[in-house]
Amino acid sequence: MEPKIYYNNVKFRLKKTGEIKNWIKKVIRSEGKEPGDLSFIFADEENMLKMNIKYLGHDYNTDVITFDYSKDDFIEGEIYIGIDTIRKNAKKYKVTLRNEVKRVMVHGVLHMLGYEDKNEEQRKLMKEREDYHIGEIK
């Protein structure tokens, strides 16, 4: 199944979406799973904050919120991407906007694949997997 990309109240548009979708499918398959019904929704800061409060109890902005509906070996769900926060982080970490978008997209997918980032050891492994998969796409 083809990943879908949506935009919710943002001017941002992802370039080379076919290439990104193929990359996401490759990431999922390389981890031994199959892509299912998967949506990426680029949202503004206001909507991201509302979702973070409502669903996670966090009263701050974030770059990604993942809703995992995976079944068996099929990776399915919604990944909300806070493009405003990503823009700030790209400047902060001195990386391109495109690179930071890819990092956040793969981060959400990795959560669906079972990776966590609740402690230092998990965060280190998550970062290693992000870096590995980002290296697979230009």
Secondary structure, DSSP 8 states (H G I E B T S, - for coil): ---EEEEES-----SSHHHHHHHHHHHHHHTT-EEEEEEEEEE-HHHHHHHIIIII---S--SEEEEE--BTTEEEEEEEEEHHHHHHHHHHTT--HHHHHHHHHHHHHHHHTT---SSHHHHHHHHHHHHHHHTT--
